[in-house]
Amino acid sequence: MTSEPPYPDVGRADFPALEARVLDRWAAEGTFRASVEARPEEDEFVFYDGPPFANGLPHAGNLLTGYVKDIVPRYQTMRGHRVDRRFGWDCHGLPAEMEVERELDVSGRAAITDYGIDRFNDRCRESVLRYTGEWEKTVTRQARWVDFTNDYKTMDPSYMESVMWAFKQLWEKGLIYEAFRVMPYSWGAETPLSNFEIRLDDATRPRQDPAITVAFDLEPRTDDPGPMRLLAWTTTPWTLPSNLAVGVGPDVDYALRRDPDGFVYVLGAAAQERYETQLAGTENLGVVKGAELVERSYQPLFDFFADRTDAFRVLGADWVNAAEGTGVVHMAPGFGEEDQVLCEANGIPIGGVVPVDDRGRFTEDIPEWAGVNVFEANPQIISTLAEAGRLIRHDSYEHNYPHCWRTDTPIIYKAISSWYVRVTDLKEQLLANNQTINWVPDHVRDGRFGMWLEGARDWSISRNRFWGSPIPVWRSDDDQYPRTDVYGSLDEIEADFGVRPDDLHRPTIDALTRPNPDDPTGRSTMRRVPEVLDCWFESGAMPFAQVHYPFENKEWFDDHFPADFIVEYINQTRGWFYTLHVLA
C-alpha cells in the first residue's frame, strides 16, 4: 500500500524566472510610476541619489547601496509619501579623461592640446554615456525602482549653469580666492588634487621610499668648536636640489658630536641613540638649544639656486622635534606645505624654485636630471650626495603615502596656482549643521564625519584639465589694466558677449572674449581662466543643479531642501557627503 504525498509535486522553483516575470509585469503595468503618482505632491519624501561615473560598469558596492536606496523609498511610499527617485550621472573629471587618454593613446596636457581640445572633449562626451544601458539593465534586474527616463547629467547645460551660479554665489560672499601654494599634485593626471581626494578609499597606503640623512655645513663662526655640520633626515631626496632652508626646534636640545677629523655633527640629543653607528668614535661636546642655531647660514647642498641671497638659513619652528629623524628638517618651500608657510614667514618666498614640470619631471633648472621623473631621480641624487661627502646614512622607509585616486601614481606636493573655497571660514557653521543630521550609525556624526569637519581645510576646486564645468572667471590679459569678471548665468554671459552658448565646455567657452572695458587703449582683452572645476564641486551641487535652481523650480527647491534621506558607503563622508555639506 502506497501513501499519498503530504503535498503536491510542483517541481523545483525557478527563482530567476519568477523574478523576470515580476519585472516584466512591473514594466508592462508601469507599477513604479503609478506608485509615485498615486501619492500627493504636497507630501513628498525627498531622496538624493548619488551620481555614479557613467563610463564604468556597476560593481558590487553599487549593488549593495542600491538595495538600501530602494528599500527606504519603498517603505516611505508604503507610508503614503510621494518619493521621486531620479537617477543621475557624474559625467566630468578624471575618470572620463583617463579612459579617453587610453583609447586615443595620448597622455598629458600638451599631447591633448595638440590632438585638439574639441575632439578630445567630444570623445569624453561619448565615453561617459557608453555604459548607461548596462547600468539601467543591472539596476532594474536587482528590482530597484528608479527613474532613468528623467535622469540628470552633470554635463547638461542646465546643470552646468546652476554650478556656475553656485560659484558666483561663493565669489560674492568672499569665499572664493586664488592662491599659489603647495598642494597635493598628481603628475599622472597632471592636475592638483584636493586634500580629501588623497584620502579616498585606499589612496593613502604603505609605500617604501629612501630615507637619507645629509649634512649641511654651517658657515663658520670664531667660537665654533670646529666645522659644524647639521644632520637632516628626509624621505624625499628629490626635493633636496630645491632646498632653501633648514628648520630646528628652538626649545629642542641639540647634541654636538666631534669626529676624529674635527667635524662637529649637530643633531637632536634625543636622536643620538638612533645614530649610534654613525656617531661611533665621536666626542660628546655637550648640547645647545635650537634657538642658538636659528638664523645661522649654511652652504647649499647644490648650486642650482645658490644665487638666492635670502635663503640658506636655519629657521626656528615649534613643530620640529627629535621624535623621528634627527630633529633637523630640510625645507623646500616649493614642495612642502609647512615649508612654504615657515619660509615665507621668514622672508624666503618660493620665487621660481619649483623645478618640476606638469609630468613630475625635473626642468632645465636642474640640468643634471632634467626630464627625469622625481622618484626615478632619487637614486642618482643620493649617489651624487654620497660622492660629495654629504650622505651620512641611507635607509629604506615604509610609510603611508598618498596616491592619485585615478592614475594610482604616488602624488607629490608642489606649489601651483589654484582656486579655493574658504572652508575654514565656514567651519563653525559646518559643525553646527552636522549636529542636525540624523546619522546612521549615530557615532559617525561626532566621529568620522565630525572629526573630518574639525580638521577641514580650504578646498582646492580647480583642475588643470579639459572635460569639466569651466571656472566662470574672465580676466584682462594686460596687467596694466586689471579687471576680473565672474559670471553666474547664461543671461549674464549673453549680456556681455552678445552670444548665448549652448555648450559650456571647452573650447567653446574659451572662445568667448571681449575688449576690456577698463582699458582706454582698447588693446587688452577679457579671457577666461583656463581651469575647470573639480568634479566633486559639481556632485556637491547636485541637490539644486539637478532641478536647474534658481533658474527653474525655485519654489519647489526652497520648500524641499535639504533631503530626507541619503545613503552611500562610509568613505563618502570624505567625498560626496562632505562636498554636499560645504555647498549647502
For each residue, the residues with C-beta under 8 A, 3 or more apart:
1:
2:
3:
4:
5: 8 9
6:
7:
8: 5
9: 5
10: 13
11:
12:
13: 10 18
14: 17 18
15: 18 19
16: 19 20
17: 14 20 21
18: 13 14 15 21 22
19: 15 16 22 23 141 143
20: 16 17 23 24
21: 17 18 24 25
22: 18 19 25 26 143
23: 19 20 26 27 140 141 143
24: 20 21 27 28
25: 21 22 28 29 31
26: 22 23 29 30 31 32
27: 23 24 30
28: 24 25
29: 25 26 34
30: 26 27 33 34
31: 25 26 34 35
32: 26 35 36 145 147
33: 30 36 37 147
34: 29 30 31 37 38
35: 31 32 38 39 77 145
36: 32 33 39 77 82 83 84 85
37: 33 34
38: 34 35
39: 35 36 43 77 80 81 82 83
40: 43 82
41: 44 82
42:
43: 39 40 80 81 82
44: 41 81 82 83 84 560
45: 73 76 77 81 82 83 564 565
46: 84 560 561 562 563 564 565
47: 69 72 73 83 84 85 563 564 565 566
48: 542 543 563 565 566 580
49: 69 85 86 87 88 146
50: 88 539 542 566 568 572 576
51: 88 89 90 152 154 539 542
52: 56 58 62 89 90 135
53: 56 89 90 91 93 95 96 128
54: 89 90 91 128 129 130 131 132 135 153
55: 95 96 99 127 128 130 131
56: 52 53 59 95 131
57: 131 134 135 138
58: 52 62 63 134 135 138 139
59: 56 62 63
60: 63 64
61: 64 65 569
62: 52 58 59 65 66
63: 58 59 60 66 67 138 142
64: 60 61 67 68 569
65: 61 62 68 69 567 568 569
66: 62 63 69 70 139 142 144
67: 63 64 70 71 142 144
68: 64 65 71 72 567
69: 47 49 65 66 72 73 85 144 146 567
70: 66 67 73 74 142 143 144 145 146
71: 67 68 74 75
72: 47 68 69 75 76 565 567
73: 45 47 69 70 76 77 83 85 145 565
74: 70 71 77 78 145
75: 71 72 78 79
76: 45 72 73 79 81 83 564 565
77: 35 36 39 45 73 74 80 81 82 83
78: 74 75
79: 75 76
80: 39 43 77
81: 39 43 44 45 76 77
82: 36 39 40 41 43 44 45 77
83: 36 39 44 45 47 73 76 77
84: 36 44 46 47 147
85: 36 47 49 69 73 145 146 147
86: 49 146 147 150 151 152 546
87: 49 139 146 147 148 151 152
88: 49 50 51 151 152 153 154 542 546
89: 51 52 53 54 128 129 132 151 152 153 154
90: 51 52 53 54 93 95 154 535 538 539
91: 53 54 96 125 128 129 153 154 155
92: 96 128 154 155 467 468 469 532 535 538
93: 53 90 96 97 463 465 467 468 534 535 538
94: 97 98 189 191 406 407 463 465 535
95: 53 55 56 90 98 99 406
96: 53 55 91 92 93 99 100 124 127 128 467
97: 93 94 100 101 124 189 465 466 467
98: 94 95 101 102 189 406 407
99: 55 95 96 102 103 127
100: 96 97 103 104 120 123 124 127 467
101: 97 98 104 105 106 107 112
102: 98 99 105
103: 99 100 123 127
104: 100 101 115 120 123
105: 101 102
106: 101 111 112 115 120
107: 101 111
108: 111 112 190 358 359
109: 112 113 190 358 464 465 466
110: 113 114
111: 106 107 108 114 115
112: 101 106 108 109 115 117 120 466
113: 109 110 116 117
114: 110 111
115: 104 106 111 112 119 120
116: 113 119 120
117: 112 113 120 121 466 506 507
118: 121 122 507 508
119: 115 116 122 123
120: 100 104 106 112 115 116 117 123 124 466 467
121: 117 118 124 125 466 467 505 506 507
122: 118 119 125 126
123: 100 103 104 119 120 126 127
124: 96 97 100 120 121 127 128 466 467
125: 91 121 122 128 129 155
126: 122 123 129 130
127: 55 96 99 100 103 123 124 130
128: 53 54 55 89 91 92 96 124 125 153 155
129: 54 89 91 125 126 132
130: 54 55 126 127
131: 54 55 56 57 134 135
132: 54 89 129 135 136
133: 136 137
134: 57 58 131 137 138
135: 52 54 57 58 131 132 138 139
136: 132 133 139 140 148
137: 133 134 140 141
138: 57 58 63 134 135 141 142
139: 58 66 87 135 136 142 144 146 148
140: 23 136 137 143 144
141: 19 23 137 138
142: 63 66 67 70 138 139
143: 19 22 23 70 140
144: 66 67 69 70 139 140
145: 32 35 70 73 74 85
146: 49 69 70 85 86 87 139
147: 32 33 84 85 86 87 150 151
148: 87 136 139 151
149:
150: 86 147
151: 86 87 88 89 147 148
152: 51 86 87 88 89 156 159 542 545 546
153: 54 88 89 91 128 156 159
154: 51 88 89 90 91 92 159 160 163 469 535 538 539 542 545
155: 91 92 125 128 159 160 505
156: 152 153 159 160
157: 160 161 490 502 503 504
158: 161 162 545 548 551 552
159: 152 153 154 155 156 162 163 538 541 545 546 548
160: 154 155 156 157 163 164 469 504 545
161: 157 158 164 165 489 490 504 548 551
162: 158 159 165 166 541 544 545 548 549 550 551
163: 154 159 160 166 167 469 533 537 538 541 545
164: 160 161 167 168 469 470 472 487 488 489 504
165: 161 162 168 169 488 489 549 550 551
166: 162 163 169 170 537 541 544 545 583
167: 163 164 170 171 176 471 472 486 488 533 537
168: 164 165 171 172 472 486 487 488
169: 165 166 172 173 488
170: 166 167 173 175 176 421
171: 167 168 174 175 176 486
172: 168 169 486
173: 169 170
174: 171 422
175: 170 171 421 422 425 426
176: 167 170 171 419 420 421 422
177: 419 420 422
178: 417 418 419 420
179: 417 418 420
180: 350 415 416 417
181: 337 340 415 416 418
182: 333 334 335 336 337 339 340 413 414 415 416
183: 192 193 195 337 413 414 415 416 418 460
184: 192 193 194 195 197 198 402 411 412 413
185: 191 192 193 411 412 413 414 416
186: 189 190 191 192 193 404 406 407 409 411
187: 190 356 358 359 360 361 373 409 411 412
188: 360 404 406 407 408 409
189: 94 97 98 186 404 406 407 409 465
190: 108 109 186 187 358 359 464 465
191: 94 185 186 463 464 465
192: 183 184 185 186 414 416 418 460 462 463 464
193: 183 184 185 186 197 198 404 405 411 460
194: 184 197 198 459 460 461 534 536
195: 183 184 198 199 457 459 460
196: 199 200 452 459 536 574 575 578
197: 184 193 194 200 203 405 536
198: 184 193 194 195 203 204 402 403 404 405 411
199: 195 196 203 204 402 574
200: 196 197 203 405 571 574 575
201: 405 571
202: 205
203: 197 198 199 200 402 403 404 405
204: 198 199 400 401 402 403
205: 202 400 401 403
206: 398 399 400 401
207: 398 399 400 401 403 410
208: 396 397 398
209: 235 236 378 396 397 399 401
210: 235 237 378 379 382 394 395 396 397
211: 233 234 235 394 395 396 397
212: 233 234 237 382 385 391 392 393 394 395
213: 231 232 233 275 278 325 326 391 392 393 394
214: 231 232 234 240 301 330 385 390 391 392
215: 229 230 231 232 265 389 390 392
216: 229 230 231 232 246 298 299 301 328 330
217: 227 228 229 298 299
218: 221 224 227 228 229 230 266 293 296 297 298 299 314
219: 296 297 298 299
220: 224 227 228
221: 218 224 296
222:
223:
224: 218 220 221 227 228 264
225: 228 256 258 264 285
226: 258 262 263 264
227: 217 218 220 224 262 263 264
228: 217 218 220 224 225 264 266
229: 215 216 217 218 263 264 265 266
230: 215 216 218 246 248 266 267 293 298 314 328
231: 213 214 215 216 265 266 267 275 326 328 392
232: 213 214 215 216 246 325 326 328 329 330
233: 211 212 213 324 325 326 328 329
234: 211 212 214 237 239 240 325 329 330
235: 209 210 211 397 399
236: 209 239 240 335
237: 210 212 234 240 378 381 382 385
238: 241 374 375 377 378 381
239: 234 236 242 243 330 332 335 336
240: 214 234 236 237 243 301 302 330 332 381 385
241: 238 301 302 304 355 362 366 369 381
242: 239 304 305 332 334 335 353 354 355
243: 239 240 246 300 301 302 312 330 331 332
244: 305 308 311 312 331 332 333 343 348 353
245: 311 312 313 314 315 331 333 339 342 343 346 348
246: 216 230 232 243 298 314 315 328 329 330 331
247: 314 315 316 317 320 328 329 331 342
248: 230 252 254 290 293 294 314 315 316 317 320 327 328 329
249: 252 268 290 316 317 318 319 320 321 322 327
250: 289 290 291 294 316 317 318
251: 289 290 291 318
252: 248 249 268 269 289 290 320 321 322 327
253: 268 269 270 287 288 289 290
254: 248 266 267 268 269 287 288 289 290 293 327 328
255: 266 267 268 269 272 284 286 287
256: 225 264 265 266 284 285 286 287 288
257: 264 265 267 272 279 282 283 284 285
258: 225 226 262 263 264 265 282 283 285
259: 262 263 264 265 281 282 283
260: 281 282
261:
262: 226 227 258 259
263: 226 227 229 258 259
264: 224 225 226 227 228 229 256 257 258 259 285
265: 215 229 231 256 257 258 259 279 282 392
266: 218 228 229 230 231 254 255 256 288 293 328
267: 230 231 254 255 257 271 272 275 322 326 327 328
268: 249 252 253 254 255 271 272 321 322 326 327 328
269: 252 253 254 255 272 287 322 327
270: 253 273 322 323 327
271: 267 268 274 275 322 325 326 327
272: 255 257 267 268 269 275 276 279
273: 270 276
274: 271
275: 213 231 267 271 272 278 279 326 393
276: 272 273 279 280
277: 280
278: 213 275 392 393
279: 257 265 272 275 276 282
280: 276 277
281: 259 260
282: 257 258 259 260 265 279
283: 257 258 259
284: 255 256 257
285: 225 256 257 258 264
286: 255 256
287: 253 254 255 256 269
288: 253 254 256 266 292 293
289: 250 251 252 253 254 292
290: 248 249 250 251 252 253 254 293 294 316 320 327
291: 250 251 294 316
292: 288 289
293: 218 230 248 254 266 288 290 296 314
294: 248 250 290 291 314 315 316
295: 313 314 315
296: 218 219 221 293 313 314
297: 218 219 312 313 314
298: 216 217 218 219 230 246 312 313 314
299: 216 217 218 219 312
300: 243 303 305 306 312
301: 214 216 240 241 243 385 388 390
302: 240 241 243 305 306
303: 300 306
304: 241 242 355 365 366
305: 242 244 300 302 308 311 353 365
306: 300 302 303 312
307:
308: 244 305 311 312 348 351 353
309:
310: 347 348 349
311: 244 245 305 308 348
312: 243 244 245 297 298 299 300 306 308
313: 245 295 296 297 298 346 348
314: 218 230 245 246 247 248 293 294 295 296 297 298
315: 245 246 247 248 294 295 331 342 343 346 348
316: 247 248 249 250 290 291 294
317: 247 248 249 250 320 329 338 342
318: 249 250 251
319: 249 338
320: 247 248 249 252 290 317 327 328 329
321: 249 252 268 327
322: 249 252 267 268 269 270 271 325 326 327
323: 270
324: 233
325: 213 232 233 234 271 322 328 329
326: 213 231 232 233 267 268 271 275 322
327: 248 249 252 254 267 268 269 270 271 290 320 321 322
328: 216 230 231 232 233 246 247 248 254 266 267 268 320 325
329: 232 233 234 246 247 248 317 320 325
330: 214 216 232 234 239 240 243 246
331: 243 244 245 246 247 315 336 339 342 343
332: 239 240 242 243 244 335 336 339 353
333: 182 244 245 336 339 340 342 343 344 348 349 350 353 415
334: 182 242 340 350 353 354 355 414 415
335: 182 236 239 242 332 339 354 356 412 413 414 415
336: 182 239 331 332 333 339 340 413
337: 181 182 183 340 341 413
338: 317 319 341 342
339: 182 245 331 332 333 335 336 342 343
340: 181 182 333 334 336 337 343 344 350 415
341: 337 338 344 345
342: 245 247 315 317 331 333 338 339 345 346
343: 244 245 315 331 333 339 340 346 348 349 350
344: 333 340 341 347 348 349 350
345: 341 342
346: 245 313 315 342 343
347: 310 344
348: 244 245 308 310 311 313 315 333 343 344
349: 310 333 343 344
350: 180 333 334 340 343 344 353 354 415
351: 308
352: 365
353: 242 244 305 308 332 333 334 350
354: 242 334 335 350 414 415 416
355: 241 242 304 334 362 363 365 366
356: 187 335 360 361 362 363 374 412 414
357: 360 361 362 363
358: 108 109 187 190 464
359: 108 187 190 373
360: 187 188 356 357 373 374 375 409 412
361: 187 356 357 370 371 372 373 374
362: 241 355 356 357 365 366 369 370 371 372 374 377
363: 355 356 357 366 370
364: 367 370
365: 304 305 352 355 362 370
366: 241 304 355 362 363 369 370
367: 364 370
368: 380 384
369: 241 362 366 372 377 380 381
370: 361 362 363 364 365 366 367
371: 361 362
372: 361 362 369 376 377 380
373: 187 359 360 361 376 377
374: 238 356 360 361 362 377 378 412
375: 238 360 378 410
376: 372 373 379
377: 238 362 369 372 373 374 380 381
378: 209 210 237 238 374 375 381 382
379: 210 376 382 383
380: 368 369 372 377 383 384
381: 237 238 240 241 369 377 378 384 385
382: 210 212 237 378 379 385 386 391 394
383: 379 380 386 387
384: 368 380 381 387 388
385: 212 214 237 240 301 381 382 388 390 391
386: 382 383 389 390 391 394
387: 383 384
388: 301 384 385 391
389: 215 386
390: 214 215 301 385 386
391: 212 213 214 382 385 386 388 394
392: 212 213 214 215 231 265 278
393: 212 213 275 278
394: 210 211 212 213 382 386 391
395: 210 211 212
396: 208 209 210 211
397: 208 209 210 211 235
398: 206 207 208
399: 206 207 209 235
400: 204 205 206 207
401: 204 205 206 207 209 410
402: 184 198 199 203 204 410 411
403: 198 203 204 205 207 408 409 410 411
404: 186 188 189 193 198 203 407 408 409 410 411
405: 193 197 198 200 201 203
406: 94 95 98 186 188 189
407: 94 98 186 188 189 404
408: 188 403 404
409: 186 187 188 189 360 403 404
410: 207 375 401 402 403 404
411: 184 185 186 187 193 198 402 403 404
412: 184 185 187 335 356 360 374
413: 182 183 184 185 335 336 337
414: 182 183 185 192 334 335 354 356
415: 180 181 182 183 333 334 335 340 350 354
416: 180 181 182 183 185 192 354 464
417: 178 179 180
418: 178 179 181 183 192 460 461 462 531
419: 176 177 178 460 461 462 471 473 531
420: 176 177 178 179 458 459 460 461
421: 170 175 176 458 459 461 582
422: 174 175 176 177 425 426 458
423: 426 427 430 456 457 458 459 582
424: 427 456 457 458
425: 175 422
426: 175 422 423 429 430 582
427: 423 424 430 431 453 454 456
428: 431 432
429: 426 432 433
430: 423 426 427 433 434 453 456 581 582
431: 427 428 434 435 450 453 454
432: 428 429 435 436
433: 429 430 436 437 581 584
434: 430 431 437 445 449 450 453 581
435: 431 432 445
436: 432 433
437: 433 434 445
438: 442
439: 442 443 444 445 449
440: 444
441: 444
442: 438 439 445
443: 439 446 447 448
444: 439 440 441 447 448 449 450 570 573
445: 434 435 437 439 442 449 450
446: 443 450 451
447: 443 444 450 451
448: 443 444 451 452 570 573
449: 434 439 444 445 452 453 573 577 578
450: 431 434 444 445 446 447 453 454
451: 446 447 448 454 455
452: 196 448 449 455 456 573 574 578
453: 427 430 431 434 449 450 456 581
454: 427 431 450 451
455: 451 452
456: 423 424 427 430 452 453
457: 195 423 424
458: 420 421 422 423 424
459: 194 195 196 420 421 423 534 579 582
460: 183 192 193 194 195 418 419 420 534
461: 194 418 419 420 421 533 534 537
462: 192 418 419 471 531 532 533 534
463: 93 94 191 192 468 531 532 533 534 535
464: 109 190 191 192 358 416 530 531
465: 93 94 97 109 189 190 191 468 531 532
466: 97 109 112 117 120 121 124 506 532
467: 92 93 96 97 100 120 121 124 505 506 532
468: 92 93 463 465 505 532 533 534 535 538
469: 92 154 160 163 164 504 532 533 537 538
470: 164 504 505 506 509 510 528 531 532 533
471: 167 419 462 528 529 531 532 533
472: 164 167 168 486 487 488 528
473: 419 484 485 486 528 529
474: 484 485 486 487 512 513 526 527 528 529
475: 482 483 484 485 526 527 529
476: 479 481 482 483 484 516 518 519 524 525 526
477: 516 524 525 526 527
478: 481 516 519 523 524
479: 476 482
480: 524
481: 476 478 516 518 519 521 524
482: 475 476 479 518
483: 475 476 516 517 518 519 526
484: 473 474 475 476
485: 473 474 475 496 526
486: 167 168 171 172 472 473 474
487: 164 168 472 474 492 493 496
488: 164 165 167 168 169 472 492
489: 161 164 165 492 493 551
490: 157 161 493 494 500 501
491: 494 495
492: 487 488 489 495 496
493: 487 489 490 496 497 499 500 501 512
494: 490 491 497 498 499 500
495: 491 492
496: 485 487 492 493 514
497: 493 494 512 513 514
498: 494
499: 493 494 512
500: 490 493 494
501: 490 493 504 508 509 512
502: 157
503: 157 508 509
504: 157 160 161 164 469 470 501 508 509
505: 121 155 467 468 470 508 509
506: 117 121 466 467 470 509 510 532
507: 117 118 121 510 511
508: 118 501 503 504 505 511 512
509: 470 501 503 504 505 506 512 528
510: 470 506 507 527 528 530
511: 507 508
512: 474 493 497 499 501 508 509 528
513: 474 497 525 526 527 528
514: 496 497 525 526
515: 519 522 524 525 526
516: 476 477 478 481 483 519 524 525 526
517: 483
518: 476 481 482 483
519: 476 478 481 483 515 516 522 523 524
520:
521: 481 524
522: 515 519
523: 478 519
524: 476 477 478 480 481 515 516 519 521
525: 476 477 513 514 515 516
526: 474 475 476 477 483 485 513 514 515 516
527: 474 475 477 510 513
528: 470 471 472 473 474 509 510 512 513
529: 471 473 474 475
530: 464 510
531: 418 419 462 463 464 465 470 471
532: 92 462 463 465 466 467 468 469 470 471 506
533: 163 167 461 462 463 468 469 470 471 537 538
534: 93 194 459 460 461 462 463 468 537 538
535: 90 92 93 94 154 463 468 538 539
536: 194 196 197 539 540 575 576 579
537: 163 166 167 461 469 533 534 540 541 579 583
538: 90 92 93 154 159 163 468 469 533 534 535 541 542 545
539: 50 51 90 154 535 536 542 576 579 580
540: 536 537 576 578 579 580 582 583
541: 159 162 163 166 537 538 544 545 583
542: 48 50 51 88 152 154 538 539 545 546 580
543: 48 546 557 561 562 563 580 584
544: 162 166 541 547 549 550 557 561
545: 152 154 158 159 160 162 163 166 538 541 542 548 549
546: 86 88 152 159 542 543
547: 544 552 553 556 557
548: 158 159 161 162 545 551 552 553
549: 162 165 544 545 552 553 554 557
550: 162 165 544 554 557
551: 158 161 162 165 489 548 554
552: 158 547 548 549
553: 547 548 549 556 557
554: 549 550 551 557 558
555: 558 559
556: 547 553 559 560
557: 543 544 547 549 550 553 554 560 561
558: 554 555 561
559: 555 556
560: 44 46 556 557 563
561: 46 543 544 557 558 584
562: 46 543 584
563: 46 47 48 543 560 566
564: 45 46 47 76
565: 45 46 47 48 72 73 76
566: 47 48 50 563 577 580
567: 65 68 69 72
568: 50 65 572 576 577
569: 61 64 65 572
570: 444 448 573
571: 200 201 574 575
572: 50 568 569 575 576 577 578
573: 444 448 449 452 570 577 578
574: 196 199 200 452 571 577 578
575: 196 200 536 571 572 578 579
576: 50 536 539 540 568 572 579 580
577: 449 566 568 572 573 574 580 581
578: 196 449 452 540 572 573 574 575 581 582
579: 459 536 537 539 540 575 576 582 583
580: 48 539 540 542 543 566 576 577 583 584
581: 430 433 434 453 577 578 584
582: 421 423 426 430 459 540 578 579
583: 166 537 540 541 579 580
584: 433 543 561 562 580 581
